[in-house]
Amino acid sequence: QDDLGAAHRYALQSLELAEAYWRSGASPASLPFLQTLYNYLTLSASHPEIFTLPPRLERLIQLADENLHHPRYTPPLNQANRIQLRLLQAWSDFQHGHLSESALRQLITEQLDAEQVWISQRPDRWVALQQLAAGLLQRLELLGKTPGTE
């Protein structure tokens, strides 16, 4: 429990640092910024009783999502990172009871079924996203009845 408390404090501090990183001119689409979000979302989904969803997190996720998309051309890595962020956010929302099982399943399906013209350019990321989605669905089956409402 003490280790989780320390991890929570560190994760919250990391969110503050990510925001400061962005405010100093760094891109919210950068790997350090995204990794901070991925880490917090993963921990919050694994330990929802300790890792709450602070308002700062939602703002930073929205900022990253907006910066990963470019109207004329979104690089393949950005597209993959955007999908990963959306999958982890949905899983965290589900674990916190803010998203139903059916909505989670639908979001996973939509994210992976959307036309992905970039797959041939980054098959490694596509495989990683498929593995993430399969892992989330498998975990969902292991949980049985879900924290979210139908």
SULWODA-V656153 format. One record per residue. N is the residue number from 1. RES is the residue in one letter. SS is DSSP state (H for helix, E for strand, - for the rest). PHI is phi in radians with two decimals (* if undefined). Layout:
N:RES:SS:PHI
N:RES:SS:PHI
This chain:
1:Q:-:*
2:D:H:-1.12
3:D:H:-1.12
4:L:H:-1.18
5:G:H:-1.10
6:A:H:-1.16
7:A:H:-1.09
8:H:H:-1.13
9:R:H:-1.06
10:Y:H:-1.12
11:A:H:-1.14
12:L:H:-1.13
13:Q:H:-1.10
14:S:H:-1.11
15:L:H:-1.10
16:E:H:-1.07
17:L:H:-1.17
18:A:H:-1.09
19:E:H:-1.13
20:A:H:-1.13
21:Y:H:-1.03
22:W:H:-1.13
23:R:H:-1.11
24:S:-:-1.49
25:G:-:2.02
26:A:-:-1.32
27:S:-:-1.42
28:P:-:-1.20
29:A:-:-1.66
30:S:-:-1.34
31:L:H:-1.05
32:P:H:-1.03
33:F:H:-1.14
34:L:H:-1.11
35:Q:H:-1.09
36:T:H:-1.08
37:L:H:-1.17
38:Y:H:-1.00
39:N:H:-1.09
40:Y:H:-1.13
41:L:H:-1.10
42:T:H:-1.14
43:L:H:-1.16
44:S:H:-1.20
45:A:H:-1.31
46:S:H:-1.34
47:H:-:-2.37
48:P:-:-1.10
49:E:-:-1.25
50:I:-:-1.89
51:F:-:-1.62
52:T:-:-1.27
53:L:-:-1.88
54:P:-:-1.20
55:P:H:-0.95
56:R:H:-0.99
57:L:H:-1.05
58:E:H:-1.05
59:R:H:-1.10
60:L:H:-1.19
61:I:H:-1.11
62:Q:H:-1.08
63:L:H:-1.08
64:A:H:-1.12
65:D:H:-1.02
66:E:H:-1.12
67:N:H:-1.43
68:L:H:-1.48
69:H:-:-1.96
70:H:-:-2.16
71:P:-:-0.95
72:R:-:-1.46
73:Y:-:-2.76
74:T:-:-1.90
75:P:-:-0.98
76:P:H:-0.93
77:L:H:-1.12
78:N:H:-1.11
79:Q:H:-1.09
80:A:H:-1.14
81:N:H:-1.11
82:R:H:-1.14
83:I:H:-1.14
84:Q:H:-1.04
85:L:H:-1.06
86:R:H:-1.15
87:L:H:-1.14
88:L:H:-1.17
89:Q:H:-1.14
90:A:H:-1.11
91:W:H:-1.10
92:S:H:-1.11
93:D:H:-1.05
94:F:H:-1.09
95:Q:H:-1.12
96:H:-:-1.56
97:G:-:1.41
98:H:-:-1.69
99:L:-:-2.51
100:S:-:-1.34
101:E:H:-1.07
102:S:H:-1.15
103:A:H:-1.16
104:L:H:-1.12
105:R:H:-1.04
106:Q:H:-1.11
107:L:H:-1.11
108:I:H:-1.05
109:T:H:-1.08
110:E:H:-1.07
111:Q:H:-1.14
112:L:H:-1.55
113:D:H:-1.58
114:A:-:-1.08
115:E:-:-1.06
116:Q:-:-2.04
117:V:-:-1.22
118:W:-:-1.46
119:I:-:-0.97
120:S:-:-1.17
121:Q:-:-1.52
122:R:-:-2.42
123:P:H:-1.08
124:D:H:-1.08
125:R:H:-1.24
126:W:H:-1.11
127:V:H:-1.09
128:A:H:-1.09
129:L:H:-1.18
130:Q:H:-1.10
131:Q:H:-1.16
132:L:H:-1.07
133:A:H:-1.08
134:A:H:-1.09
135:G:H:-1.12
136:L:H:-1.12
137:L:H:-1.16
138:Q:H:-1.14
139:R:H:-1.08
140:L:H:-1.05
141:E:H:-1.13
142:L:H:-1.20
143:L:H:-1.25
144:G:-:1.25
145:K:-:-1.23
146:T:-:-1.70
147:P:-:-1.16
148:G:-:-1.33
149:T:-:-1.75
150:E:-:-1.49
